[in-house]
Amino acid sequence: AMDSAWSMEIDRFGFSEPIPFVDGNHGSSRYKVVVKDVRDIYGELYGLTYPSGFGPDGGIRSYMEIRNDWSAPEWGDYAERQLDAAHITCAHEFFHAIQYAMGHKEEPSYIDFFTLAWLEATAVLMEELAFDHVNDYLQYAGGYNGYFDNPTLSLLSDTWGSIDPYSNGVVAMHLYRSAVDTPSILFVRETFVRNEDTRVEFWKNIDAVSASIDTEWPVLLNGFHTASFFTGSRGDTARFLPDADSLPMWNYAPDTMDTDMAVTKTLRPNAMQRFVHRRADKYEDTLHILLAGSQEDAGGRWAVSTILKDTAGAYEVYPMSMETPTNARLHVPGWGAYQEAIVVVSNGDSVLERDATVFFTDYYMENLHLPNTFAVYPNPVMHHSHGVLQIRGKNVLEVWLYSIDGKLVAHADAYTERSNAAIKATQHGFDWRLCTRTGDPVVPGNYIAVVSYKDIVKNTRKRKHQNILVLP
């Protein structure tokens, strides 16, 4: 089992080797694993990995202890398959040894800025990849603080209102299968590799890794939330995990709309809510769905998808792209062919608890909270993690970008298409690629955006400007 763990985690996946514990009595350069009668107050420990000082070139030394007996009644059917329990313990704890080796500072149960939830989620992933027939993780999937019985709790977090750390294993498994086009350890490995070079705050790390694979964390989060619908009797191994049929299902029920045909719910950080609308006996041909996030959240970090259930009981999934930091919409023509719409909204903010409103109407609604003039975001904008500055607003017609000394950097208008332009007109405004008119990346510093927009009330053009800070 240890050889298999080493072969997969070190040789195949490319993680750093664990740094063995050494002292006067244990001077060997081999990694130490102690098989013993593990005694703990709850009788629940499979094993433990203990930090033991720093390595000669950085990283944290460690050694492992694993249980030698799973025959007690509280271990259930492991009494009849003790090797299975030992195997997954080896793969799980060995990855903790790797985490220590790739870390800088150890505190009780934590390494650097990683959440305990991420450390355990990724260790659970390793045990499942190494010995996928055991499926130990299924016991954490539901029940008290398990994800499927509490799908609106926070993920990958250690704060109150979060799921059990081990239950986050399904999140790591989904990232392994779906973060890029084919199953890959890339996303998980990069979080540890980036931190191995320099300690980095966990959620900034997650954002940077997401950007490195050309996506955003809220989109990945919503991908998990949406795919996790397909378990149990709704199980779909192509959409979720190989064990989807064996996992519990998160439940849902139709919502009661207010007089505006809207539902408002509160979302915890890194968590989701379900907004459900069932077709009435009398209905229009097209259903219009509009998400409106909190008006105060100019930074966005929302993501949303809609699951449509047709009259035959089949499901279709439609990711909804964000038109503004707070708004997304979907039009469902031929609404009579469907029974219900399940809108899965994800709050990708790691700190803020926020409200979201979803409208289900038979008419087109204007975006809510769209600025009357214009807004730019993110600001400050970073070359390496953002790459694009978005300029959004009602009736924006033309944009000029100037350096702080007044030199024109880039220009675009809503009527002229240029495929490789520094600023590109979109349906909802403009995107600046952080480069000059000649395509050269701009140097970090202060810039000024001047925007021309149409004042519909006065039927005139107006201009406003805003300072922008570009970081490396």
N, C-alpha and C positions, 0 to 999 in steps of 0.2 A: 504493500500500500504506500509506503514512504517512497519507494522507487518510482511508482506510478505518479505520485504527487510531484516529485522532482522532475520527472520527464515532461509532464504536462505544463507545470507552472514556470519552470526555469528554461528547459530546453525548447519547448514548443511555443510558449507564450512570451518568453523573453524578459521575465521579471528578474530582478537582482537576486543573487544567492543570499540565503540567510547567513547571519554572522554568528558563529557558534560561541556559546559561553565557555570561558576558560578560567581556571584558577590554579592554585598550587596542586590540587589533587586531581584536576581534570584538565590536563594540558593539551589534549588531542585537538587537532584542527577540524575534526569531524563534528557535524552537528549532533547535539545530544538529545535523545528522546528517552524519557523514563516511563516505563510501563509499570503501573503500580495500582494499589487499592486506593483509589481516589476517595477521600472522605470529605463530604461537604454537608452543610446543615440541611439542605433540601434533597440530597441524593439525586441531583439532576445533572451534575457536571459530566460531560463526555470526556473532557480534558481541558487543559489550560496551557497557554504559552506565556512564559514569564520573561520580562525584560531583565537584562543583567549587565548594565553598563554600556559604554560606547565602544565601537570598533576602532581599529587603528587608523582607518581612513574615513571616519564618519559612519553614520548609521548606528543602530542599536543592536547589541548582542541579545541573544535569547536562548532559551531551551524549552522543551515541551514535556508535559506530563500527559499521558492518556490512561484512561481507565482500563483495568484488566478483567472486569467482570460486569456483565449486563444481565445477570440471571435473576436479579431481584424482581418481584412482581410489578414494581412501578415502571419497569422498562418494557412492559408489554411483550409484543412478539419479538423484540430483540433478544429475548432469552433463547429463542430458537434460531436466531441468525446473528450471533454475536460478532462474526467476522464483518458483516455489513456495517454494524455500528462502529467497529474499529476502523474500517476503511474510510468512511466518511469523516471520522474524527481526524484521521491523519491528513486528509486533503484540506480540511477546514483549518486546523491548527497550524499546518505548515504554511498556509497563506498568511496567517497572523505573523509568523516568523519573518516572512518576506516583507510584510508591512513595516515591521520594526526595522529591518535592515535598510529600507528605503526612507526611513523617517529621520528626524533630527532631535526630537524632544519627546520624552514619554511622561505622561501623567496618568493617574489611575484610570484605566480603561480607555484612554485616548492616546493618539499619536498626532503630534502637531495640531493642525486645525481641522483634521478630519472628524466628522461626526461619528459617534459609535455606530449609528445606523448604517453608514457607508462601509465602515470596517467590517461589520458583521454581514451586511448584504453581499459584499464581494467574496467573503469567505464561504458563505452559503452557495454562491455561484460556483466556486471551485469544487465543492463537494459534489454538486449536481453534475458538473461537466465530467468529473473524474469517474464517478460511480452513479450514473443516471438511473440505474435500476432500483436504488435504495429509496429515493424520494423522501428523505427525512424532512425536507422543508414543508411538506404538505401539512404537518401538524401545526405549523405557525400561520398558515394561510388564513384561517378564520378564527372564530371565537373571540375571547376577550383581547382587545387591542390587535387582533389580526386584521389584515387589510380588507378582505372580502366582506366581513361583517361590519366594517367601519370604513367604508371607502372615502368618506369625507374628512378623515384625519390626515395630518401632514405626513409627507413621505421624506425619507432620508434625513430626518431631523431628530434631535434629542430633547426637544422642548415638550412641555405639557400639550396634550392634544395631538400627539404623534402616534403612529402605529408602533408595535413592538419592533425592536431593532432587527430581529431575525426575520420578521415578516417582510422586511424590505428586500429579502432575497429575490422575490418575484420581479422587483424593479430592476435589479442588476441583471437578471436573466433576460428580461425583455430588452434592455440596452444591448446585451450581448447579441441577441438575435436581430435587432431592428434598428440600432442607431445608425448603421451604414447599410449598404445594399445587401450584403451577405453576412451571415453570422461571423462575428469578429470580436476579439478581446480588446480591440483598439481603444474604445472609449474608456473602459475600466483601466487599462494599462497606462493611458496618458495621464489620468488623474494622479497616479503615483509617480510616474516619471517626472512630470512637471514639478511636483513637490519635492522630489529627491534632489533636484538641482538647487532650488531655493524654496523655503517654506512659503506657502501661499494660502491665503484665506480660502476656506473650502468652497464657498459659493462662487467666488471669483474664478477659482480653478474649474468648477463645473461649467461656468459660462465660457471660459477660454477654450476648453476642450470641445464644447458644443460648436463654437465659432470655427474651430480648426477643421471640422467636418461639414462646414457650410450650412449650419442650422443654428437654432437658438434653443436654450434650455426649456422655455415654456412649450415649444413645439414638441420636443422629446417627451416632456412630462405629459402633455395631452395625448400623445401617441400611446403612452402606457395606459393612461386612464381609459381611453377609448377601447383599446385592444382588450383590456381586462374585462370588458363586458362579455366576451366570448368564452365563457367557461361553463362547466356543468352541462345541463341540457342544451345550452346555447354554444357548447364547446366548438371551437374552430382552431385547430392546431396551426393552420396557415396564418391566421391573424394574430394568435397569441403564443402559447407555449406548447411543447409536445405533450404535456400532462394536462392540457386545458380541460379535458373531459372529467378529470379527477378533482379539479379545484372547485371550491364553493362558488356560488354566484352572488354578485352584489345585486341588491333588489332596487326597485324603483316603482313609483306610482304616479299617476297623472296629477298635475298641479292645478290648483284653483287660480284662475286669472283674476286680476283686478279689472276695473272698468276700462283701462287702457289696453286690455288683453296682454298684460305683462305679469311677470313673476320676478320678484327680487329675493336673492338669497345671499348669505354671508359665506365667504370662502376663507378657510384658514390658509396660512402660508403654505406653499407647495402642496396644495390640495385641490380637490374638485368638488363641484356640485352638479347634480342632474336636474335638468328642466324638461318636463315631459308634457307633451300636448297630444291628446287623442282626437282623431277626426270626429266631428259631430255628424248627426244625421243630415243636417243641411250645411253645405259648405260651398265655397267658391273653388274655381279650378286651380288656383295657385295659392299656396301658402307662403307667406313672407316671414322669415325669421331674422331678427335683429338682436345682436348682443350689444349692450351698452355697459361698459365697465365704469368704475367710479370716476366721476368727473375730475376729481382732484389728482388722479394718477396720470400725469402727463407722460410718465416713463413707460406706460403700457405694461408689458410682461404678462399679457393675457394670451391664451390660445384656446381654440374651441373647435369642436367637430360635432356633426349631427349624424345620428344613427336613425335611418328610416326603416320601419318594419312594414312590409307590404301586406296585402290582404291574404297572401298565401303563407305568411309567416316567415318569409326570407328577409334578410337584412342587407342594407346598403349603407356604406360609410362615406360621408362627405366632409373632409377637412374644410374649415372656413378661414380663409386668409383675412388678416386684419387690415381693414381699410385705413384706419387711424390707430393710434395707440390704444383706443378704448372701444372701437366699433368693428364689428364683423357682421356679414349678412349672408343669407342663403335664400334663394327662391326655389320653391318646389312646385313646378308645373305638374298637372295631372295628379293633384293631391288625393283625388278619389281612389287612386290605386294603392294608397297606403293606409295603415291602421293608426300609426302613431309616429311621432318624431321625438327622439331622445337627444337633447342637446347637452353635450358634455363640455363643461367650461372648466378650465384649469387656471388657477392663480399661480403664476410662476415666480412671484415675489417670495423671497426666503424669510422675510421679516413681517410684512404687513398682512393683517387680516382685512379683507376688502369685500365690498358688496358688488354684485353683478346683477343686471336686469336683462331678461330675455323677453322680447315681444313676439307674439305669434298672431299675425294679422292677415287679412285678405286684401291688403293694399300696401303699396310701397311706402316705406317710411324714410324720411331724411335721416342722415346720420345724426345722432345726438352728441352733444358736447364738442362738435367740430368747431375750432376757433373761428370767430368772425373775420379775422385777418389771416394770420398764419402762425405756425409754430415750427420749430426745428428740434429734432431729436435723433439720437442722443446728443446732449450738449453738456459737458465736453464729449467729443467723439474721439475714439482711439483707432489709429491705423490698424493695429494688429488684431484687435478683437471685433471691431465694428465694420470698418471698411467703407461704409456708406453713411452719409448724413441725409436724413429724410426731411424734406420741406413740405409741409402739409397746410392746407387751408381752403376755405371756400373761394372759388373764383380767382385763384392765383394764375396770372397770365405770363409773367416773365420774372427771371431771377438773374441777378448779377452777384458774383463773388469777388470781393476785393481783399487784397492783403492790407495789413494795418497801415502801410505807407501809401495806400491809395492806388496801387497798381491793379488793373483788372486781371483776375485769375481765371475766371470762367463765366460763361453766359449761356442762357437758354431761354426759349420762349415756348409757349404751348402749341404753336402752329408749325414749327419746323422740326422734322425728325432727323436726328443724326445718330447713326448706329453706334459710333464709338465716342460720343460726346462726353465731356467731363461731367456735365449736368444733363440728365435725361428726364424728359417729361413723362409722367405716369398718369394713370386715370385719376389719381387723387392728389397730385402735386408734382414735385420734382425730387430726384435722387442725385446727390452729388457724390461722385466716386473718390473724393479727396485727392483729385489730381488737377493739373492745369489744362488749358485748352490744347496743349500739345501732348497731353497724356502722361506727363511727368508727375510723380507723387509730390504733393505739397509738403513743405517742411513743417514740422510742428510749430505751433504759434497761434496768434490771434488773427481772425479773419472777420470780415463784415459781409453779411448777406443783405442785399437790398431786393425787396420783393415788390413787384407791381401787381395789384389786384383790382378787381372791379367792384366798386360800391354800387350794389344793385338799387338801393333806395335812391341815391342821388344820380345814378347812371353816369358815373365818372370813374376815371382811373385814379387810384391813390398809390402812394409808395410808403413803405415802412422798412426799417432796417433792424438787424439784431446782430449782436456780437457772437462769434463762434470761437470756441477754443479747440484746437486740434492737438491731440496728444500722440506720442509715438505708438 
